[in-house]
Every structure is written in C-alpha cells, then in structure tokens.
Amino acid sequence: MKAFLILEDGTVFEGTHIGADKEVISEIVFNTSMAGYLEVLTDPSYAGQAVCMTYPLIGNYGVCKDDMESRKPWPDGFIVRELSRNYSNFRADYSIQQFLEENGVPGIAGIDTRALTKILREKGTMNGMITTNENYVLDEILPKLKAYTTGKVVEKVTCDKKYTVKGSESLEDNGAISGSAKFDADAFKNGVREKKPSLVKELNGKGKKVALLDLGTKDNIAYSLKIRGCDVTVYPAHTPADEIIADAPDGIMLSNGPGDPKECTSIIEEIKKLYATDIPIFAICLGHQLMALATGADTYKMKYGHRGGNHPVKDLATGRVYISSQNHGYVVDMDKLDPKVATPAFINVNDGTNEGLAYTGKNIFTVQFHPEACCGPQDSGYLFDRFIKMMEVTK
C-alpha cells in the first residue's frame, strides 16, 4: 500500500505503508543511532513526535521485549528507508512490523531519509502527516500541520500511581556475576523489567532510598540505581513536593520526558520546593531543563535538536569528553544563567550548547544527556555513582 509523508512546507515523500493502518499528524524529528531502534521507539521522550531513523536498514534484529525502555512505544509515527520484515536474532520475540501493528504506530518506508534529514537540518524541525490517502488535498492539510502542537505530553507518559523498585542485595542478585538477570513480575507490571546489567564492582548505594519523579522516565534510570543497591520509589509527575519530602528519601531524581519544558508550569512550582530542601538531586534531560526553569533560568527550542547515540559532551571540570546518548529538542540558555545559582558543568562539543549544570551551594547536579543509555554508550554511567556519593556525604 502506498503511503505519503507531507511536511508543513509542502514537501511530499511517497513510500510504502508500514505499521498500523491510520493517519497521523506529528512533529517530525530524526535520530542518528545506528542501532537501538526498539529503545528509540519505547523512549517516552518521543511522545508527540514521529521519528525518522537515519540509518538505512531498520528491523533486522527484530524486537526483544527485554530491551524495551518502557511499557510501550510512544512515537506517533515511524519513518525508515528500509524496514526488514524478516529478522535474525535468537533473542527476538517478533518482527518490528508486528510490533508497530500491535501497538498502533503507523509509519512509512521506502523514502529518501537522507533527503528528509537534510530538510529538517536546513529548515528546522517541522510538523508532518503520514497518510495512505492518495487523494489528499495539500491546501486542506497544510493549515492543520502548521496548527499542530505536541501539547502537555508529560501527563500522557507518566505513571498512574507510585511504585517501588527494590535494590539488589548483592552482585549475585542483580546478575552481575551470574550473567543473567532474574525476571521480576511485579516490576514488569509497573513498567520496570529486569535486564542484564553491566558489571557493578560494588553495591555502593545499598540501603539508599531514591525518589524518582516520573516525567516520562526510561526503565534504565531506575535500573541503574537498582543494580547499585538503591531502593527506588517512582512518583507520578504531578506528585506534590510535600509528599516526596515526607517520605524522607536520601536523594531525588528528576527523569527525562517529552515536550516543551515551559508547558510544565505546575511541575516547575513543585520542583522549586524540592530545590529549597537539602536533599541531593540528580536530574536528566527534561528534569535538567525543569530544574533550570525552577531556579530562574530559561530554555529555548533548538533548530532540530540532538537525537542519537553519538553526541560528544565535555566535562568542564576535568576536560574529559564522553560520547553520549541524547534525545532533546530544547536546551537551557547559558546566557541567562545566574552564576550565583548554577554554572555550566558540561557542554556539547559539536555546537557548544549546554549539557549540564552544577548548582552553587547545593547538592544538585543535572545533565541534558542520558547516562543510563541503552542501547547506547555507557561512558557517563559514573554519574549515578557520583549521585550515590553525594547522598552518602549528605548523610
């Protein structure tokens, strides 16, 4: 079946329909990862967007449910050069075509994704429609595309109620020695599954209680703390700060998530209250942006964002460069930072944009990239250990 991708500037791509049989309008973005398409699809930060994968062949290793970053795929649409309907992988459960169909995600294959990416880089991120209607009327569609906004998508992706992920008691418990992780049925129901972890030398967070504010969190954030021995309580995005503080956590994490951070007005007000405490805080991606807004800084929308598993970031304290996984379209404005409140801690090597902040006189640090990245570089996973050390010092 034919399918069409129509951009708000009037550009039309013709290809082949894949996934669910429905029409969708969304913000069109691109991801440069060469692997990890399942992790991209199940990243809640893509809610309200349709993702174009720049790597030309997608689906060749199928879908392995254990690799999902959350309970379901979140993008509105999926755009690829070539979709492999057959796969070769002993771990795979089914094909990506079946996965897209069963989860209601429409898509288009067979288009020139390089040309699409060049348009988005030159003109900036724009809205588009994926449709199978060959009789579309461009003049009727373009006003709808220009009017589309992602809206308040954090409400869409956050958990319904709080739940707890118990920390590993020993290296054997988290599979670091045995090489296989045990399946946790209760955690799976809550959207956090057991996965094969990286080798953890010691459970440096054993006994620590961490409150994780779910703004659209990926499972690997809770998992990265779990395998370090931390008990993680996950809270819905609109949980009052007083409730989190009353539970007396040793530390607080603000997760990644989708959309324009300035839309999260009520959440920002609660984060102000968390900032006012002496509880150590570590924030990632959207959480990083919201903490900045809560403390008087500003954010702005980037031309086409950073999305992929190969973005270099520089630690300004050490001068060391790390390769990071990223997924964001907004960034903190360094020109509007008050140094009495926060100073830049990381920058993007490619374009010089802010990638992290250290808060003056506070046990708070935040990063724009993803230290929990899977599939992706694990270079900056040490930041979880830094967070745990911060909790120990505070105690």
N, C-alpha and C positions, 0 to 999 in steps of 0.2 A: 504494500500500500504506500502511495506517495505521502510525504509529509513536507511541511514548509515551516521555516523559521523566518519570521518577519520582524525586523528591527524597527525601532521608532524613527529612524532616519530614512525609512523607506526601503532599505536593502532587504532583498528576499533570497533565501537559500532554499534550494529544493533537494530533498533527500528521501530516505526511506523511514517509515514509521517503525519505532521500537517501543517496547514497554506497554503501559496501559493505553487504552483507546479513549483518550479525552483531550480536549483543548485546554490550553493554559496560557495565561499572561503572567510574566515574572520579570525580575531583574536578571539580566544575562551577565554572568561572570565566567572567568576562565581559571583553571587550575593547571599548573605546570608539572605536577607529580608524574613520575614515570611508572609508579606502582602505587597500590593503596586505594584503588577506586572504591572499594567497599567502605573503607574508613572515611573517604570523602562523602559518600552517599549517606552514611549514618552519623555524620557530624551535624549536631543541631544548629551550628552556626550558619548553615546554608538554608535555613528556613526562609521562605520568601524569595528565593533565588533559583535560577536554572543554571546548571554548571556545564560548561564546555571543557572537556578534557583535551589538553593539547597533545598528549601522547597519542599516536595514531591508532593503536590496537588496544581495545578495552574488552575485558571479559575472558581472556584466555586461560586464567587460572580459576575461574568460577567464583562461587560465593561460599565462603566458610563462615558459618554463623558465629563461631568463637571469636572472629576478628572484628565483629561489629562494634562500633563505638557507642551505640545507644540501642534502644529497643526497636527502631525502625528507621527507614530512610526519610530525610527531611527536605531535600530539594524539590522544587515544583516540577522540574524537568531535567533531562539528561541529554547532553549533546556530544556525539562522538564521530570520529572519522570512520572507524570500522568497529562493529560490535561482533565479537566472537560468540556465536551461538553454541559452539562446542567448546569444552574446556578439558584441560588435562591437569589434574591435581588430586592426589589421594585424600586430601583433607576436605575437598569441596563437597557441599551438600546439594547444590543445584546450580543452574546457569544464571547468569546475570539477567537474561531476558525474562526468565521465570520470576526472579526476584523483583524486577521492575513491575511486571504484570500484577503479581500478588499484592504489591504494596501501593498500587495506584499511581505510579510515577510514569508519565508519558515521556517520550523522547524522540530524537531524530538522529539517524546515522547516514553516512554517505555524503556529508557535506565537507567542504574545504575548511577544516577547523583552523588551519593556519591563517587563512584569509579573514575568518571571523575574529580571531585573536588580534590580528593587526588592526582591524577596525576598532575594536574595543580599546586597544592601546593608544591609537591615534585620536579617537573622538571621545574616549572615556566610556565607562560603564553605562549601558543604556537598557531600557526595557525591551521586551520582545514577546512574541507569541509563537507557540508551537501548535500547529493545526494540521489536520488531514483534509480540510475543506478546500477542494480545488477551485471552488467558485468564490473564494474570498474577495471582498471589496476593500482595497487598500485605503480608500478615503474614509471608510467607516471604522477601520481597525486602528489607524494611526492616532486618532484622538484618545482612544481607550488606552493605548500603550503609554502615551505621554501623561495620562492621569493616574497611572498605577503607582502605588507606593507599598512598601513592604509592611508598613504599619507597626503596631506593637506586637512583634512576634515572640518576645520572651515569654509572654503568657501562654503561647501555643506550645512551647517546648519544655517548660519547667515541669517538675514532678507534681503530682496531686497532693501528696502528704509527705511528711518527713519519714525517713527510714535510716537504719544504721547498718554500716558495713563493718564487721568486726575485723580487727587487725590480726595478722598472723602471729602465732605464739612462738614459732621457731622457723628456721630456714627450711626444715623438712615440711612444715605445714604449708608454706607458700610455694613449694615445688622447686625452689632454687637449687636444691641438692638432688632431688629425685628426678627432676627434669620434666615432671608433668604436674599440672595443677588440678586440684580436685574441683568438681562441679558443685556449686553452691546453689541449690534450687531456690531458696528464699531470696538470695541476692539476685538471681536471674529474674524473678518476678518483679523486682524493683528496678530492673534495668542495668544491674551491675553484675557481670559474669566473671567467672574465674578464667584467667588466661595464663599461658606460660610466661613467667616473669623473667626479667633479666636477673643475673646473679646479684644477690644482695649480700654484701660481706658481713653485715651485722644488722640486727633489728634496732637501729638507733632511735626509732620512735616508739618503742614498745611501751604501752601504757598511756601514750598521749591521746587526748581527746580532741579531734578536729571537727569544727563546724564548717560544712561546705555549702555555701549558698548557690543553689542550682539556677543559674541564669540561662541554661542550655548546656549543661556540663557533659563532657565526654567521660565515658566509664573509666578511662585510664587515669583520670585525675584521682578519683577515689582509690583506684587500684594501686597507683604509685605510692599512696600513703599507706594503704593496707599492707603491702609487702614489706613496708618498713616498720610494721608493728602498730600503726596508729588505728584507733577506732574512729571511724568517720561517720558523723551524723549529717545526712543530706537534708537541706531545708528548701521548701518551695521559694521561688524568687521573691514573693511579696510577704515573706515572714517578717513580722515586726522585729526590729533590732533588740528590743527588750526581752523577747522570748529567747533569742540566741544567747544573749548575755546571761540570762537567768540560768541557762543550762551549764554555765561555767566551763566553756571549752578552754583548752590550753592554747589553741590557735584557731584562726578563722581563714578559710579560703573563699575567694570570690572567683567563680568559674568563668569560662568562655561563654559565648552566646551570640545570637543573631541581632541584626538590625542596627538602627541609629541609636547610639547611647543616650542622646538627648531626649529620646522618647520615654526613657525610663525614669520619669520625674519622681514618682513615689519611692522607687527603689533607692534613688540617689539620696533622698531625705533620710532613709534608714541607714544607709552607709555612712552618712555624717555622724550618726550616733555611734556606730562601730568604731569609726576613726577616733572619736573622743575617748575611748577606753584605752587601757594599756595592754590589751590583748594583742599578741602578734598576728599580723595579717599578711597573707601572700595572695596576690591576685593575678589572674591570667586573662589576656585578651579583652573581652568585654568588661570583665571585672576590673582590669587595669584602667580602662577608659572611665568607668563609673567612679572609681576612687579619685581619679584626677578631677572629674567634674564636681564631685562632692567636696573637694578641697579648694575650689575656686579657679581651677584651670579650664581650658577649653579644648574641644575636639573639632575636627573638620573632616569632610568626606574626601577621600583620595580619588585621583582620576580613574584608576582601575584597580587599586588595591594590591595586596600581597596574598597570593593563594598558591601554595605549593610546598614541596618538601626540600627546598634547596636555597633558602634565603640566608645569607651570611649576616650575623649580628656581632657587634663588637662590645665587649665588656669594657667600659671606660675606666674602671678601677685597675684592671690588670693589663689591658691592651690586647687580650686574647680574643680571637674570633671563633665563633661557633656557627655551625650550619644548623639551621632551624626549620621547623615546620610552621607554616603560618596560614591564617585564613581570616583576613580582616579587610574591610573597606573604609574604615575610619581610623584616625590616628590622633594622638594627643599633640596639641600645638605647643612646641617648645618655646616659642616666642612669648607665650603668655603664662609661663611658669613663674611662680614666686619662689625664689631660691630659699626663702625662709620656711617654705612648706615642703618643697621637693626639688630634687636635682636629677638630671638625666643620668641613668645608670648604664643603659645600652642604646646603641644607635644601629640603624640599618646601614650596612657597608655600601649597598648599591645606590641608595638615594638620600641617605643622611637623616631619614625620619626617625622619630623616637621609638624605641623598642623596650624601654623600661625606665622605672623611676625608683629612687631611694628617698624615703620621706625623712625630713630633717627632725631629729629628736624623737623619732617614733620607731617602734619595731614593726615597720611596714616596708615591704618592697613589692613591686609589681612589674610584670613583663607583658609585652604585646604578643610574643611568640608562644609556642607550645612545648614546654619541657617534657610533657608526658607523651609526646608524639608517637603514634603507632598507626599505620606504617609510616616510618619517617626516622630522621636522625635522632639519636639518643644523647647527643653531645651535652645538652644542658639539663639532663636529668638530675645533676648535682644540686639544682636549686631546691629540690624537695628536701635534701639533706641540710641545706642552709636554713630552710624554714624550721626544720626539726631542732636544729641547734639554737635557733632564735627562741623557740619555746622552752628549751632547757635553761637557757640563760635567764629568761624572764622568771622562771620558777625559782 
